[in-house]
Amino acid sequence: MKSKCLVDRLKWTFEGNMTPHAYAFGDVDNDEDNEFVIGNLKGEIALFKGISVGGQPAMTCKNLGTVGNYSFSEFDKLITCVAVGDIRNSGKNSIVCVNAEGKCHIFDIAVGSPNPTSPIGDESASPPMRPIINDKSHEIEKPNLTLGVPVNCNRILIADIGLYHTKSITISLSPTVDGDGQNEIILARTDRVSDYATEVIGGVPSKKEKSNSASSLPYLLEKKEWLFERQITSLLSATDPNTGAPLLLVGQPGGHFVIIEKNAKHTSSAISHEINLLEEVNEVSTELVKGIKWRDGKSAEVIAIITMDGLFKCYDLQSGQMSKHELKVNHKLFGLSALNLDGVIDNTQTGKIYTNQKPNVEQSDDAFVTCAWNGSTYVIDHEFNVVNFEFESRVCAFAAGKYAITPGYNVPCFMYVDFEDNIYVYFNIQINTKPMLNFGEVMRDVDINKYEELLKFYYKEYEQEIEAFSPNNPPYQPTPKLTSFFNQCLYKLDGYRKLKAKMEREIQDSIERKKVIEEKEIAEVNRRKEIEEKEIVAEINRKKEEDEEGEQEETAEFAQNDINSSSTQENKESSSSNENGNSVDELSPTIHNENDEDKEEKEGEEEEQKIEGKEKEEKKEEEGMPISGDQSKELQERRDSGFIHSRDNSIQMLVKKSNNLADNCHNKSQVSKADQQQLQQKTDEINQEINGGNSDIATVIDQPSLSMQT
Amino acid sequence: MSMMLMDDLFNETHFSRFSSGGRTNIYGLAVVETPLSGKIPASPDFPSSLLSSMPNDNIYDIDNHHQHLPTSSNDNKYKHVFASSFYGVTCLVSAAGYWNTIELQLDKDIGEIVSMDSFYSDKTGLVLAFTTVHVLNNLKNTTEVEGQHQFMLRIYSINDLGSISCMEDALFKITEKCQKIPLTFTPMQLTHTLIRKTCNNNNDSMSELCLLLCGTDSGVHLYTFVRGFEKQAWGEEAVQPYFPFLSEMASLKSNTILSLEIFDIGTKKIIAAGCQNGILHLAILQQGSNNNKEGNYIQLEKPQFAPLFSPITSISIFTTSTSEQNPGDVHMLVTCAVEQVLIYRFVDRRGVKCPIQLRECTQHDSVLCSHVMDVDWDGRNEVLVGTYGRELLIYKQQESSGEGDDDLTFQLIWRRSFAHPIYRIDHLDLNQDGLDELVVTSQYGIHIFQPNLHKAKELLSQMFEELDHLRVNYVNAIL
């Protein structure tokens, strides 16, 4: 059971004690805003409208009991019950109050007649923000109409129970009498002399003006009477869900009730529920109300029954099913009401009126409200979820209903009448009867499976808890790891940001890692290529060595050097060191051989360099660069000698070889197309380097060759 | 959930009324963090059920066995809340998805509870301390109408949680052992703080928790837990070595300290004391570079003070951000009995020179309490204020584009009326669902507010989307 503390309240003043049923909510003045009417033991009634700043009623009427001192007892004056309804069947509501000595007073209040003073506050504010304020109490001299009814009536009901046309009684107060939907007034009597005397229900059809008789006074025509063996504790009208016919429900002590169908002649023919005559007579008072419950988009009336000692039952008129719940109470319960608590929240303090966010406000179920003498108030829903509110005083009467604090908004209100002439009106009743939800249960609505991968990613215990988290496993189970993950995201933004940063970093890292791996692969391919190239070169050299003698030596040497310097960028170092005649890191034994050869052929270096210089010049010419006269002359000489041609041939051969090498690589590694492309690219690059690299090397060696020339 | 307004920050989930009409006061709420969680299953009548004793062994053992294993790791911390009313202490013990309410079984003759505090540390165990006032009726001198008041500091503790299976168990057992320290002054706020204490054997200093008790003798009293060879007990120690500033205040007989706040941020320690006569004292200490024995902190400059002309009911020092790595600026919230609330902005840099007033707080009678938390999950702290005029107000930091210190203002974002005066505000995850509940004590009970669950869901879903997006990128990056 949840417990609530209600906050917003009004305090009104109304003197005198009262019976627990002498009040009513209703639109008394037919302006569509509900008012509150209350009667006391001194024969006075009061009408409250709006906020009532001074706590005074908008209207009062006194002396509704026997005038003068003729009254046998003080209690004859007491107002036993009050109702608001269309008693005249005129389409307009009246106040009806009945006293113990058999007088039924009817008040017709004209629209605006309580004449509330102009609302305070900002005039420019929209009307809903301006509560109705009454600071003047208006006293009504006497009721518009007083009718005689049986004495000792203690319950009243104004409803259409379909009795109106059962007899061919003619003229009514209202000119439009035909058709259904005419209200009757139903009164319940109690014989206060003896509790065991048979009680009578005065089934009194709606009031008629007896215009055809000599007396022009209106009177109530008694249409029907049912007798009950036990006290009538409650009256209620309902509709038969199957036939649509009106039903009258009569509460009986001990949590029982009797349903009287239309046209039923007497109690014997009424559907009797749960009355077992053999059962020990339990005189615990029983109250009945009907509440709306929505089922598949259709509203149904559910009868709630509560006994003073805390037995709460719900009776489904359609299915005939009865469900029970025991409230643990120490004090007697009374004032059962059905109330839709979902609705407008009137926060006039902050100038805001919140309407319910739920689009289908109409489709929310009514809750049932009851109160104990000590002020403990219980709000019960159809699933028997209970919310408790403690009113901090003893309660003379309790009423829950809709009342207009602010014009245009009938909001749920709890009215407590204490024993000190006060009425406390609680409004802005934000009571949610549903059991407390925790965040895990709310998060279950989220399609967590959508984030399955994410959760797996973040926390390893995912599998264990997600099972418990699934909405397919209805009872909530704690999921501490998941919960702390929620908490981390929401409150430890440090952690959340860290998590994000970590992710981002990891993404970056992985990209870089990938890059490194790629580079490594490329480097590896290159290395292998180099080695193979060198092997080829070595082979060529060996071949050339074998083939060429004497003057041919120069060419071979040149070709070898060319390869050394131009194979790849990385190889430059080794090639340059080769030139210097130093031993380099041992890439392969062939290189050593080359080095050896280098040393051997060091003597020819000078000329070699010279040739290279020439080569550069030659390149320059090819690229359309201007060549100095001397150089061109020399070049011409060399061309004539046929030397250059042979050299060009050797280069072409090498390029061919390296292309073959690249093809070999493709076959060997059998990599993807992308990689093939990459490799192709690489090969192209290598080719380029082989072609263009000559000039690089040439520039390096250019200097000494030039100096030699000069 | 239809009652839940979407723009609401909090919704009252439950109101737990103190039994037998007890009332609380401004020193009557304490949140404690322990390695123990609540484990007794929720009653069907939750949350209004009251746990009066440990359930019988069989059920309890099964439950314990079932739940103990997966949560055996020691890094779990669970917060629980204590609220004192005049004659009793109500504990809300957090558990997974619910909480259990326990009323401590205290001696009948303890008198009225004045102030309360609770904490847990490895050295001291679980400690629940409160000060009480007992009216001694002098039978011999019946002509004297007013009895003599006897004040007492009562410290209940469980030093070793090893044999304790759950928080409920701890609470039923904690009242078995009580150390009573008679007081010669009227006690005020009881709180605890971390001090560096030198060990007897060597010159190492280590941090430990001590109790601080303000009193009408204008002093602050410090109690430490001494674990001797024969017995272990709490004893009073001089404040001077640890807080020279506070002992100086006492020696000047300045005034009764109503509220004391000690706040550590980085290498700084900020001490603020609000007095009954309305003087606000402030000292800012800087951690010394060398590991010197005494306190280790050096007073940066002369202590500052500001006259507020009204008893100071609460002080909360807070940072702009909830981030521990980047806490941002430091501000100090001060509430006064005579209807004003001040925020000293950038208190670490500017001391009491840059105050700003929270305007709306002046309209609701005395301001009794304040609290700081992130109510909307944006990583920035909001300011909560509770008044005797039954109003709870929440303010949000607003920074305008300007660079100056005066550009930081606070805007009222939420308010709620209560039926009774509000005495204290705090927050904790009471049902262990990942969201922090707001706990407010008003005169007759404890209000528990859940944050807007739907908003939280929305936000979290957004975060999940974001993280999931990142994850996809990540996965793509490694493939």
Interface residues (C-beta under 8 A of the other chain):
Chain A: M1 K2 S3 K4 C5 L6 V7 D8 L341 D342 I345 Q349 T350 Y354 N356 Q357 K358 S364 N388 E390 Q430 I431 N432 K434 M436 L437 N438 F439 G440 V442 M443 D445 V446 K450 Y451 E453 L454 F457 Y458 Y476 P478 P480 T483 S484 F485 F486 N487 C489 L490 Y491 K492 L493 D494 Y496 R497 L499 K500 M503 E504 E506 I507 S510 I511 K514
Chain B: M1 S2 M3 M4 L5 M6 N11 E12 T13 H14 F15 S16 R17 D45 F46 P47 S48 P70 T71 N76 A96 G97 Y98 T322 S323 E324 Q325 N326 D374 W377 G379 R390 R415 R416 S417 F418 A419 H420 D429 N431 Q432 D433 G434 L435 D436 S442 G445 H447 Q450 L453 H454 A456 K457 L459 L460 S461 M463 F464 E466 L467 D468 L470 R471 N473 Y474 A477 I478
